[in-house]
Amino acid sequence: MALQQFGRSRSVTKRSKKHLEEALYKRLFKDGSSEVSVRQQLNQFIKSHKRVYKWEVGDTLKKLRQRKLYYPALKLSETMTKRGMNKTVSDQAIHLDLIAKTRGIPAAENFFIDLSESSKNHLCYGALLNCYCKELMTEEAEALMEKMKELNLPLSSMSYNSIMTLYSKTGQSERIPAIIQEMKASNIMLDSYTYNVWMRALAAANDISGVERVIDEMKKDGRVTRDWTNYSNLASIYVDVGLFEKAESALKELEKINSFKDLSAYQFLITLYGRTGNLLEVYRIWRSLRLAFPKTASISYLNMIQVLVNLKDLPGAEKCFREWESQCSTYDIRVANVLIGEYAKQDLLKKAEELKERARRRGANPNAKTWEIFLHYYLKNGEFGSAVDCVANAISAGRGDGGKWIPPQEIVNTFMRHFEQKKDVDGAEGFLDTVKRAVDTLEVEVLESLIRTYAAAGRTSPVMRRRLKMENVEVSEASKKLLETICVD
């Protein structure tokens, strides 16, 4: 299927019947932005064999990637290749990145190897480098960077930023100043992100005066376009070391720069003013956000309610929650979880239960986080029977992102110590049956605790040795001695 080239008009108002009736990205998101609905719409588009303009594909891929819908994005990219879209080198770099995110680094490496030599320019090398850095593959990233230098490929701040981010995440922040000096020596312009990474590296070394010199240098460099993230970064560094007045000065600078009214900037302002303990400023920014975004998103309410809870303003959090609840089109359990968590923390169990049930009636079933909140409450109060039910419910519900919930090892150990002290073999076995729904194998300390529970209760288990073999664990000498008394026919 032929695709319209970039030279054609970007208008979608005068399409022929061969084309989609609406822009592709609108078609894919018409039923919402969940991966399931996007995939369904994408499959319908593919079956329709309708034409789209090439710029639409690029625009749609950008929107899919922004929403982290990598599988649909890769499928769209592959479909367009099959239909004859002439991919630029930039398109190939994006495709490589999508492969890495969906099929792993080896698949991305194979795609890179199979590219024509003319396509292996700084963009594709840079895309592979970024993949290595995100996966914290230090040796591979450093080797590829050296290869790019050997090939005299034009290096930009983007490649250096990837390497520096890698060093930050792997506890090698002390290497970042040397990278900055290399960039300067090579006349590679530092961008806003570079300055942020540099500031964070100096903050990690507790060099706050160094951080301030960096922000001053950025101000003096007329080539750099400062953005609000520089000042949110600076304010966060000040907050971390308790310099609240300087943090608030940085936040005032952030407000001046946020002339385009970026939603994320407002949310960072609320969070950081909250961390300074300035409740008045939190409310002032909230009012500004609401004026800028009358249809305020649930994520903004979630952030505000969390900040109010952290500042011990429960009445304010409840009022904000009621406002959200009265106008939300979709009841988001994450917003309710913030208040449920605070109620449980303050031993207001009845209010927590009532809110959970109200959320359920509005179509928001409890997720693993909800049950975790009640789990910690019951453990704190020694109500282990109810706590076991919470573990079972959390495993059944799963995480809000669709992932599997696995009980933390410390929680499992807490349960096992309880059953051991109570000599409760049946309770321990029932609990482990629940845990096995979420994990493939049990830790050795869990099984050793189970052995001690059997011994303390005077119970026998002819199959215990076989169980240990199936779990592929080697128990201590003390546990082996106890097995002599437990494993009798």
N, C-alpha and C positions, 0 to 999 in steps of 0.2 A: 504494500500500500504506500503510495507516495505521500510525502508530507510537505506542507507549505514551507517555503524557506524564509529566512529572516527578512528578506527584501520586501515581503508582502506587508500590507497594512496590519496593524495590531488590533484593528476593529473586529469585534465579534458580532456586530449588529446586522451585517449583510452576508451571512453565510449561505452557501448553497446547501441543498438537501444532503449533499455528501458529507457535510461536516456536522459535528455535534451542535445541538441547538443552543448550547450555553458553553461558557468557558470550562475547560477540562477540570480545573481545580474546584469550581463550583459544583460540577457534576459529582466529583468524588466525595465532597464534604456535605452533600445535600441532606444526608441523614445523620449528620454529626461527625465528630472527628475520632470516634473509637476505631481501633484497627479492624474490628469485624465489619463495621458498616463501610469503611473505606475499601476494604478488600472486596466486598460484595459489589459495590459500585464500579470498582476497577474491572472486575470480571465481566460485568455487563457491558462496559465500554469496549473491552477486548473482543467480546462476542459480536458486538454491533458492527465492527470493521469501519466505523465512522472515521473521517479524517479530522486531524487537529493541526493547528499551526505549530511550528517548531518552538516558537517562543512560549507557547502555552505549556509544552512539555517541560521546558526549563523552569518556568514559573511554578508549575505544579510540583516538580521534584524539590524545589527549594522549600515549598510549604510543607511537604511531607517530611523532609529532613528536619525542619524546625520543630515539628511535632514528634520527632523520633519514631516516625512510621517507616522504618528502614526496609522492612520486607515488601510492602506495597511499592515503595520507591524503586527498589531493585527490579521488581517485576515489571514496572512501567518502563524503566530504562531498557531492560532486555527486550520487551515487546517492541519498543520503538526501533531498536537496532534491527530486529527481524523484519520490520516493516519498511526498512530502507532509510531511516534517518541518518544523515551524515553527521557523525559525531565529531566535535572539535576535540582538541587535546584537553581542554578544560572539562568537557563532558566525560572523557575517559578517566580523568582524575577523580571526578565525582563517582563514577561507576566503581572504580577501585575501592574507594572509601566505603561505598555501600556493601560491596562484597565482604570487606573486612568485618563490618559490623554485623552482617547476617550469617556469613559462612566461615569466618575466622581468618586469621593471618595467613595460613598456608594457601588458602584459596586465592587471597589477594596477591600473594607472591607469584602464584602460577599465572594469574591474569597479567601481572606486570611483565613476566618473562615472555609471554606470548604476544605482547604488543610489538608493533613494528618499531624499528630503531628511531624512526622520525617522530614517533609518539612519545618516546621516552625523554621528555624534556624536563625542565625544572618543576613543572606542575605535577607530573605523575611521580617523579622522585619525591617531591614534597609531600604528596598524598600518602605514599608508602611510609615516609619518615614519620608523619603524624600518627599513622596507625601503630608503628612500633612504639612511639612515645606514649600513646594512650594505653597500650598494653604493658607499659613499664619494661620494655625489652631494651635495656640500656646498651648492651654490647651491639645488638643489631642496629640500633639507632645511631650510635657513634660511628660504626663502620660505614653506614649508608651516607652519613654526613661527610665523612672523609672522601667517599667515592664522588659525591657531588662536587666537592672542591677540586678533586683531581680532574674531573671532566670540565672544569671551569664553567659550571652551570651558574646562571645568575641567582645568587642567594638573596633572599629578602628577610625582613624581620620575622616573617611567619615561621620559617624553618628554625631560626634561632629561638623563637618563642616556644616552639614545640620542645626543643631540647631543654630549655630552662624550666619549663613546666615539669618535664620528666625528672629533672634533678630535684625540684621542690618536693615532688611526691615521693621520691625515694630517699629523702633525708640527706640530700647532697647540696643544700642551699649555698654552702660556702663556695661552690664552684661557679655560681652565677655571676659575681662581679667580674671574673676573668672573661666570661662570655660577653659581657657588656663592653669590656675594653676591646675585645676582638672585633665586635660590631663597629665600634667607633673607628678603629684602625682601618677597617675595610670600607669606611664611608657608607655603612648601612644605617639608614635612619631608624632611630628608635621610635616605636609607635606607642600609643596609649597603653596597650597590653604589656609591652616590654617594661614600661615604667612601673606598672602594677606588680609584675613578677619581681622586679628589682627591689621594690619597696618591701615586699613580703620576705625576700631573702635577708635583707638587713634587719627586719623585725625579728626574724628567727634567731639572729645573732644578738638580739637585744640592743641593736644599734639604732636607737630612736633618732638621734641627731643625724645619723646617716640617712634615715628615711626622709627627714626634713630637707636635707641637702638635695635629695633626688627630686622632691616635689618642686623645690626652687629651680632646679635645672630645667625641669619640664616646663615651668612657667616661662623661663627665659628663652627656650627653644621655640621660636616663632613658627617652625615647620610642623610642630605637633599639635594636632587638634585634641585639646583636653576634653574628656567626657565625664559624666557624673560618676563613673566607676572609679576614677582616680581618687575622688574625694570620699566615696563610700569605703574604699580600701584604706585610705588614710585614717578616716574616723574609726574604722574597725580596729586598726592597729593601736590607736590611742586608747580606745575602750579596753582592749586586752591588757594594757599596762596601767589602767586606772586614771588616765589623764582625761577626765570627762570634759573639762572646760575646752581643752584643745579639740576634743572630739566634736563638740557642739559647734565650734568655729568652722571645722571642716564640713560639717553638715550644712551650715549656712552657705558655704561656697557651693556645695552640691545643689542646693535649692536654686541658686542663681543660674547654674549651668543647665538645670532641667527645664529649659524654656519650652521644649517640645512636649513636655508633660508625659514622660515615659512612666508607664505603670510600675515597672520594676524599680525605678528610682524612688517613687513614692513608698513602695513597700520596704525598701532598704532604709529610708528615712524613718519610718515608723519603728522598724526593728531596732535600729541603732539608737534612736532617741529613747526607746524602751530600755536598752542596755545601759544608758546613762542614768536611768531612773527618772527621767523627766516626763511625767504623765501629761502635763499641760501641753508640751510640744507634740506628744503622741496624738492627742486629740486635735490639735491644730492641723497637723499634716493629714489626719484622717478626713477632716472637713474639706481640705483642699483636694484630696483624692476623690471624694464623693462629688465635688463640683466638676472636676475634670472628667470623671467617668460616672455619670448618673446611673447607668446600668452596671452597677458595681459587681464584679465577678466574685464567685464564691471563694476563690483563692485569696482575694483581698480581705474578705471577712475572716477567713481562716487565720491569716497572718495577724490581723488586728486583735481578734479574740485571744490568740495565743499570747500576744504581747501584754494585753490587759491582765490575763491570768498570771503571767510572770511577775507583773507589778502588783499583784494581790488586790486588783480592782475587780473582784468577782461581780458586784452589782453592775458595773460598767460592761463587763464581758457578757453578762446575761442580757442586758438591754441590747447590746450589739447583735447577739445571737437571735433575739426575738425579731429584730429588724430584718436580719437575713432570712429567717424562717418564714416571715410573712410574705416575702417577695421572690423567694428562690423558685425556679422552674423545675430544678432537679435537686432532690434532697441529698446532700453530700454527707456521708457518714463521717468523713474526716473532720468536718466542722463540728459535728455533734461530739466526736471523740474528745475534743479539747475540753469541753465542759464536763463531759462524763469523767474524764481523768481528774479534773480538779475536784469534782464532787467526791470521788472515791478517795482522793488524797486527804480531804477534810472530813472523812468518815460520814459523808452524807449519802449513804448507800441507797436510801429510798429515792432521792432525787436522781441519782445516777441510773437506777433501774427504770424510773419513769421516763427519762429522756431516751434511754435505749429503746423502750417500747414505742415511744412516740415516733422515733426515727423509723422503726420497723413498719409502723402503720402508714408512714409516708413513702414507703417503698425502698428505704435504705436499710438493708439487712446488716447486722453487725459483722464487721470483718475481724481479722485476727487481732488487729490493734485494740478493738473494742474488748475482746475477750481477754487480751493481755492485761488491760486495766483492771478488770474484775479479778483476774488471776492473782495479781500482786496484792490486791485488797484482801482476798481470802487468805493468802499465805501469811500476810502481816498479822492477821487476826487468828491464825491457827486453824482455819476451817478447811482442812485438807480435802474433804469429800467434795465440797463445792469447787475447790481449786482444780481437782482432777477433771470435773465436768468442763471447766473453762479451757483446759488443755485440749480436751476432745473437740470442743466447739471451735477453738482457734484452728486446729488442724483441718476440720471440715470446711470452715469458712475460707481459709487461705488468705493471702495478703491482698490488699486493695489493688495492687498492680497485676493481680492474677497469678503471682508466684506462690510457691508452697511455703507454708509456715512450719518452721522446725523449732521445737522448744529449746531455748538456750541451755547449754550443758549445766550451768550453775543451778538452773531451775530443776532440772532432772535430778541433780545431786541432792538438792534440798528435799525433794520428795523421798528419795531413797533413804536419806538419813532418818526421816520421820518414820518410814515403815520399819526400818531396822530397829529404832528405839522402841517402837510399839510391838515388835515381834509379829508384824502383820504381813504374813506371806501372801495371803489372797489379795490384799490391797496392793502390794508391790507387783505381783504378777498382772493384776488388772491394769495398773498404771503402765507397765511396760508394754502390754498389748496395745494400749492407746498410742504410746510413743512410737512403736514399730510401724504404725500407719504413716509416719512422717520420715523415718530414717531407715536406712538399709541395714546398718550394723549398730550395735550398742558398744559404748566405751567400756574398757576393762574395769574402771572403778565402779561402774554401775553394776556389772555382773558380780564383782567381788562383794559389793554391798548386798546383792541378792543372796549370795552364798552365806554371808554372815546372818542375814535375816532368817534363812532356813535353819541355820545352826542354833540361833538364839531361841527360835520357836520350837525346836526339837522336831522339826519336820524333815522328811527325806524326799529325795528326788532321784530316781534311778537314771533319768535322762540328762542330768545336769552336765556331765562330761561331754555328752554328744552335743548339747547346746553350745558349750564353749568351743568345741571343734567347728561347728557350723558358723559361729561368729568369728572364728579365726583369731582368737585371743589367747595369750599366755598369762595366766594369773600368777600371783605371788606365791612364795613357799607357804606362807600362813594360810592362804586360801586353799592351796592343795591339801594341806593337812585337814582342813574342815571338810573337804570333799570326801575324805575317807569315811566320815560319819554320816554324810548326807547321801552319798550314792550307794545305797544298799538296796538289794532286791527285796 
